[in-house]
Amino acid sequence: MSQTVIEKQRALLDSMLRNIDGVKGVYYQPPSITRIQYPCIIYSLNDISSMYGDDRRYLSFPTYEIVLMDYDPESIIQKYIMDLDNGCYIRFNRYYTSDNLNHWVYELTFSKNLW
């Protein structure tokens, strides 16, 4: 069975994130029992934006939330995430610390039409 466009884009995103230097783990919506290695990236589908015209949807774009978790408050990985390309837009959303881990939250939206 062939992959849908959204499955192909998620696979592309997964590959892009796994190719970032210094990342020990990349997880897509991990269950709570997953043993996580740091520094890591956890990502999940956050939204699918649609544009409408003539009473029908003609463009749809998935948006993923990407969270970088690292003990280093000046992690170079954050720069690598901001430099991601390949048909997507990335925007920094917020930063916070929890359990001695630094968290950088980004929103990545694919700019290519899904349907």
C-alpha positions as CSV (number, residue, x, y, z in Angstrom):
1,M,0.0,0.0,0.0
2,S,1.4,3.4,-0.9
3,Q,2.0,6.2,1.5
4,T,-0.3,9.2,1.7
5,V,1.2,12.7,1.2
6,I,1.0,13.4,4.9
7,E,2.9,10.2,5.7
8,K,5.5,11.0,3.1
9,Q,6.0,14.5,4.6
10,R,6.2,13.1,8.2
11,A,8.8,10.6,7.0
12,L,10.7,13.5,5.4
13,L,10.5,15.5,8.6
14,D,11.7,12.5,10.7
15,S,14.7,12.1,8.4
16,M,15.5,15.8,8.5
17,L,15.4,15.7,12.3
18,R,17.5,12.5,12.6
19,N,20.2,14.1,10.4
20,I,20.8,16.9,12.9
21,D,24.3,16.6,14.4
22,G,24.3,15.9,18.2
23,V,20.7,14.6,18.5
24,K,20.6,11.2,20.4
25,G,17.0,10.5,19.8
26,V,14.0,11.6,17.7
27,Y,10.6,10.6,18.8
28,Y,7.2,11.0,17.2
29,Q,4.4,11.3,19.8
30,P,6.3,8.9,22.2
31,P,4.3,6.9,24.7
32,S,5.1,7.7,28.4
33,I,7.0,4.4,28.8
34,T,9.6,5.3,26.2
35,R,13.1,5.7,27.6
36,I,14.3,9.0,26.2
37,Q,18.0,9.8,25.5
38,Y,19.0,13.5,25.7
39,P,19.6,15.7,23.8
40,C,16.5,14.7,21.9
41,I,13.7,16.0,19.7
42,I,10.0,15.2,20.3
43,Y,7.6,16.2,17.6
44,S,3.9,15.8,16.9
45,L,1.2,16.9,14.5
46,N,-0.2,20.2,15.8
47,D,-2.5,21.5,13.1
48,I,-3.5,21.2,9.4
49,S,-4.2,24.6,8.0
50,S,-6.5,24.8,5.0
51,M,-7.3,27.5,2.4
52,Y,-10.7,27.6,0.8
53,G,-12.0,29.0,-2.4
54,D,-15.2,28.4,-4.5
55,D,-16.7,26.6,-1.5
56,R,-14.0,23.9,-1.3
57,R,-10.6,23.3,0.2
58,Y,-7.9,23.8,-2.3
59,L,-4.7,23.9,-0.1
60,S,-3.8,22.2,3.1
61,F,-0.6,22.4,5.1
62,P,0.4,20.3,8.1
63,T,2.1,22.0,11.1
64,Y,4.2,20.1,13.6
65,E,5.3,21.1,17.0
66,I,9.0,20.3,17.5
67,V,10.5,20.3,21.0
68,L,14.2,20.2,21.5
69,M,15.2,19.0,25.0
70,D,18.8,19.4,26.1
71,Y,20.7,19.8,29.4
72,D,22.9,22.5,27.7
73,P,21.2,25.9,27.9
74,E,23.2,27.1,24.9
75,S,22.7,24.0,22.8
76,I,24.0,24.4,19.2
77,I,21.1,22.0,18.1
78,Q,18.7,24.9,18.3
79,K,20.5,26.7,15.5
80,Y,20.4,23.5,13.3
81,I,16.6,23.3,13.8
82,M,16.2,27.0,12.8
83,D,18.2,26.2,9.6
84,L,15.9,23.4,8.5
85,D,14.6,23.7,4.9
86,N,13.2,21.4,2.3
87,G,9.8,23.0,1.7
88,C,9.0,24.1,5.2
89,Y,8.8,27.2,7.3
90,I,10.0,27.1,10.9
91,R,9.3,29.5,13.7
92,F,10.5,29.6,17.3
93,N,7.5,29.5,19.7
94,R,8.8,29.6,23.3
95,Y,11.5,28.4,25.7
96,Y,11.2,26.9,29.2
97,T,13.0,24.8,31.7
98,S,11.6,21.7,33.5
99,D,13.3,19.0,35.5
100,N,16.8,20.6,34.8
101,L,16.1,20.3,31.0
102,N,16.0,23.2,28.6
103,H,13.1,23.0,26.2
104,W,12.9,25.0,22.9
105,V,9.5,24.7,21.1
106,Y,9.2,25.4,17.4
107,E,6.4,25.2,14.9
108,L,7.2,23.8,11.5
109,T,4.8,24.1,8.6
110,F,5.2,22.4,5.3
111,S,4.7,24.8,2.4
112,K,3.8,22.2,-0.1
113,N,0.1,21.3,-0.6
114,L,-1.1,18.1,0.9
115,W,-4.1,17.4,-1.3
